[in-house]
């Protein structure tokens, strides 16, 4: 099924007709095996409600403070007063609603689902209702030093508890940029956010994309990032899946041009009865591409971690070099991890590797630290941080790195 | 085209060496499956009432089930009503010695390179030869009887040891386990039964040769091996099948029970007819193999899968007792249009249980090879350990290699490691070997055999030789 390339509201709402056909995911759907199916069914979607309700003060400390270009989306609508849409040289930053109204052809790709069709019911809902959000357009040959910050705030209301947001990022030929997406929320009500990011990387462009997911632990969070990479482009994804009762971050990366490189890493850190789900699929569709997936999970209390990562090497993608790893630390006897590192290879001349490990804190290392006079709790924290740090160290922006360390330490003190 | 590429093509196009068919006068049931057929099979075999009821229960379950479609397999629809579910060689008098065996059958075994009349002297292996669905001859019974080991056809076991069969049949693979297991439970024809009493080390390797010989006859073997406390047995299963034009369904069930401190080693060399270069006529091999290991017991599966158009097979171990050990060693080769979706399941329930998985997949021609495995650590399985290694080798441009492991851990004391790699035989590797004076053929052979070595090392001696031979036949031309 192909959504009409004209992203007018009628065409987008046409996606709703597909919902009955696609149906809600069940335990039998590989990509949704460990999702809370009942909670997903209780999400109610619709067009954005009550724009401009502002951001509660309690969120001030939960959002990293970054100067520069910023888009703040509250309950699926851009809040202009909190945003800073002033462009920089070579950067055009807009609200999705504005682009849809004024130059819809520029965002058609975000709403058009191509030959493969709509992946699931939440994509269809996002196509239908995700009419606002952020559009980042970087012209050719531009190197942006300042990170672009996109903040999504979900404040569930009883009438309609779920929000949809759309984010588009287009990086021009030879350009480079950094985009931070922060997803937070407030309140103790059940609700959810469904955010879809479409990224297009032109030849030889570079994007560092950081995704911070920290919505309240009563909510459901669904993130989906679709990336298309042209020749020689570099995509660095850093995801931190920390909040939500069910927090899901899904990447679908198409290496469509020769010599493209995708480097995805992520950390998921679960407490309480959280389920943190990472779904990663990297498709090698062109020759000579490289990809790396490095995911680390720490699961405490009764939390569950999920890693379903795929490397999909298409015919003709000779010279592929792909590596995937998922290492997990189980800290409690009620925590669980489900990991599925997949390789699907239809070309020869490839070198693909994957690895997965599950373990616990090293007793001898704990003993060593304690024998040096370090308290048990502190020793434990040191070791856990040591495990998690690999993912954190890789984040280029100091402010964001500090925020993550604070966030991890905060929950761990 | 490079020398190596051409040789790969040559070898993947090698024809099936064992493609011959022996004319045996068989008694075949009309095609189709209903309750009457189930009753007919049971009656033909003169089975007790409880077994008929068990079959009927399975048949009822099967009717309500749907054929699974999750495997990475492209399967032509199977018409279960077009298959005949019963075939037996004509009634012949009970045989006392090898000399009484039908010369035609003996000739067939000779073609397969299994000189049955020499087995006794040369290899010290008891052979339970199955031609179609009824056991024709069983050897070495006396030697085994001396040790107290029961090794007979399943039909005989039902007549002679009904209590043992009744206690264990379906205890590891329940009738409702899956579609093909339910089908097998309803219509299973024959198979092997093996019982090792307490503290007995089976004095010889037990071996069964399966052979499909009658056109349009699905084979539904049932194997049950029970190893009592402190016993030990090594079991070999191997099969080659004559060339056929129509797909033949093979849905076997193998159940292993290893009681406290017992050890079962189960080795398979599978070489069913893979179909021609267009994939026509090969065997559909849907097998359910599972073992239950009690405290301190060990179950080891080793398989070399070179045949079949479609292989759907996941030999599994339920590590129920504390300190139980499960092992899985596999070489799966798919060339031509062969498709293999195979792997293992290790279910850790007991404390301090360990499992290791070594899987080697080789894809050539248009073959598709999938490793699919599950390592599951239940809450109760403290200190569980697993090590998994899945390697794939791609020989050619049109084949595929897939690795789909599932790891589900619910106990923090578990240590799980999974590693996988996919690679090709590089021109540089071949060139390096040629530099050292090796022929291209020897080089390729060395690389492929080296790739499989870890698994071949696990096979009993005589099987290791056969496994290498099968690999050579399947990759004829430059390897071997």
Contacts between the chains, C-beta under 8 A, distances in Angstrom:
chain1	res1	chain2	res2	distance
A	315	B	397	7.6
A	315	B	398	7.7
A	328	B	409	7.7
A	330	B	409	6.6
A	330	B	411	7.5
A	330	B	412	3.6
A	330	B	414	7.2
A	331	B	412	6.3
A	332	B	412	6.0
A	333	B	379	7.1
A	333	B	411	6.4
A	333	B	412	5.4
A	333	B	413	7.7
A	334	B	379	7.8
A	335	B	410	8.0
A	335	B	412	6.2
A	336	B	408	7.2
A	336	B	409	6.3
A	336	B	410	4.5
A	337	B	407	7.4
A	337	B	408	7.5
A	337	B	409	4.9
A	338	B	406	7.2
A	338	B	407	7.0
A	338	B	408	4.7
A	338	B	409	7.7
A	339	B	406	7.9
A	339	B	407	4.5
A	339	B	408	8.0
A	339	B	418	7.9
A	340	B	404	7.0
A	340	B	405	6.5
A	340	B	406	5.1
A	340	B	407	6.9
A	341	B	403	7.7
A	341	B	405	6.4
A	341	B	418	6.8
A	341	B	420	7.3
A	342	B	402	7.4
A	342	B	403	6.6
A	342	B	404	5.0
A	342	B	405	7.8
A	343	B	392	7.6
A	343	B	401	7.3
A	343	B	402	6.2
A	343	B	403	4.1
A	343	B	404	7.9
A	343	B	420	6.1
A	343	B	422	5.9
A	344	B	400	7.3
A	344	B	402	4.5
A	344	B	403	7.9
A	344	B	404	7.9
A	345	B	392	7.0
A	345	B	394	6.8
A	345	B	400	6.1
A	345	B	401	4.7
A	345	B	402	6.6
A	345	B	422	5.1
A	346	B	399	8.0
A	346	B	400	4.5
A	347	B	394	7.9
A	347	B	397	7.3
A	348	B	394	4.4
A	348	B	395	7.5
A	348	B	396	6.3
A	348	B	397	5.6
A	348	B	399	7.5
A	348	B	424	4.5
A	349	B	424	5.7
A	350	B	394	7.1
A	350	B	422	6.1
A	350	B	423	7.1
A	350	B	424	6.8
A	351	B	421	7.6
A	351	B	422	7.4
A	351	B	423	5.7
A	352	B	420	7.9
A	352	B	421	6.7
A	352	B	422	4.3
A	352	B	423	7.8
A	353	B	419	7.5
A	353	B	420	6.7
A	353	B	421	4.6
A	353	B	422	7.7
A	354	B	403	7.2
A	354	B	418	7.6
A	354	B	419	7.5
A	354	B	420	5.0
A	354	B	421	8.0
A	355	B	417	7.4
A	355	B	418	6.1
A	355	B	419	4.8
A	355	B	420	7.3
A	356	B	405	7.3
A	356	B	407	5.7
A	356	B	416	7.2
A	356	B	417	7.5
A	356	B	418	4.2
A	357	B	415	7.8
A	357	B	416	6.3
A	357	B	417	5.1
A	357	B	418	7.2
A	358	B	377	7.9
A	358	B	407	6.6
A	358	B	409	4.7
A	358	B	414	5.7
A	358	B	415	6.9
A	358	B	416	3.9
A	359	B	414	7.7
A	359	B	415	5.2
A	359	B	416	7.5
A	360	B	412	4.8
A	360	B	413	6.2
A	360	B	414	7.8
A	360	B	415	7.8
